[in-house]
Each structure stands twice: as structure tokens, then as C-alpha cells.
């Protein structure tokens, strides 16, 4: 199984980025997919989760939107109104009971 994130980079405060995660090697549609982030010196935290059935939960209210395309084995994170506090490495996670995969992460840096 493999998860590959892309779309990170440097953006000014107030800008937007769209992260992508390409999944392979497992039955994507059966897994819940999540985005996490880890800022320097801080613990990894959940950003958003989308369930296999399509419903979702956002932990960064009102600014981030998670979506998935089961036909393409892709999950996305649309990030708007970015703030310097959003600077972190963002990770994609695929999880289901007794199975758990992580990507290598993509860096997002928001300048003030």
C-alpha cells in the first residue's frame, strides 16, 4: 500500500492551496481517509476526515474542505484563508479496522 501527497508549497497569508493524496495497493473505497498535520515542536493533529460512505468531519472549521474521488483513488484537502499558524507538514492517512497507512507528508508554509 502507498499514499503519496502533493500540492504543498509556500503561500502568503490569506491564500489557498489544494493538497492531493494518491492511493494505491489497497481497496481505497473501503477506507476512511484523513488529513493530519504536524507543526515544528508540536504533536501531529487531525485536520479532516472523510468516511468510506462519503460523510466528512473537519477539525479546522470553515476553512478546510476534504473530498475524495473513489474512481481515481484520490483524496483532497482544499485549504482557504490560510494563516501562518497553518504552517506544517501535512499527512494523508488511510484507515480501517486493523489497517492503517500513512503518506510521507507534504510541507505547507504560510508567510505573513
Residue pairs with C-beta under 8 A, 6 or more apart in sequence:
1 23
1 24
1 25
1 26
1 94
1 101
2 23
2 24
2 25
2 101
3 21
3 22
3 23
3 92
3 93
3 94
3 101
3 102
3 103
3 104
4 21
4 22
4 103
4 104
5 19
5 20
5 21
5 90
5 91
5 92
5 103
5 104
5 105
5 106
6 19
6 20
6 21
6 22
6 106
7 17
7 18
7 19
7 20
7 106
8 17
8 19
8 90
8 106
8 107
8 108
9 17
9 107
9 108
9 109
10 109
10 110
10 111
11 17
11 82
11 108
11 109
11 110
11 111
12 110
12 111
13 82
13 83
13 84
13 110
13 111
13 112
14 81
14 82
15 82
15 110
16 78
16 79
16 80
16 81
16 82
17 79
17 82
17 108
18 76
18 77
18 78
18 79
19 35
19 76
19 77
19 79
19 90
19 92
19 106
19 108
20 74
20 75
20 76
21 33
21 35
21 74
21 75
21 76
21 77
21 92
21 103
22 73
22 74
23 31
23 33
23 73
23 74
23 75
23 92
23 94
24 73
26 94
26 99
26 101
28 70
28 73
28 94
29 52
29 70
30 52
30 96
31 52
31 94
31 95
31 96
31 99
32 49
32 50
32 51
32 52
32 94
32 95
32 96
33 49
33 50
33 66
33 68
33 75
33 92
33 93
33 94
33 95
34 46
34 47
34 48
34 49
34 50
34 66
34 92
34 93
34 95
35 46
35 47
35 48
35 49
35 64
35 66
35 75
35 77
35 90
35 91
35 92
35 93
36 44
36 45
36 46
36 47
36 90
36 91
36 93
37 44
37 45
37 47
37 86
37 88
37 89
37 90
37 91
37 108
38 44
38 45
38 88
38 89
38 91
38 105
39 85
39 87
39 88
40 88
42 88
44 91
45 59
46 59
47 58
47 59
47 60
47 64
47 66
47 77
47 90
48 56
48 57
48 58
48 59
48 60
48 64
48 65
48 66
48 77
49 56
49 57
49 59
49 66
50 56
50 57
50 66
50 67
50 68
50 75
52 96
54 68
56 66
56 67
58 64
58 65
58 66
60 86
63 79
63 80
63 81
63 82
64 77
64 78
64 79
64 80
65 77
65 78
65 80
66 75
66 76
66 77
66 78
67 75
67 76
67 78
68 74
68 75
68 76
69 75
69 76
75 92
77 90
79 86
79 108
82 108
82 110
83 110
84 110
84 111
84 112
85 110
86 108
86 110
87 108
87 109
87 110
88 107
88 108
89 105
89 106
89 107
89 108
90 105
90 106
90 107
90 108
91 102
91 103
91 104
91 105
92 102
92 103
93 100
93 101
93 102
93 103
94 100
94 101
95 101
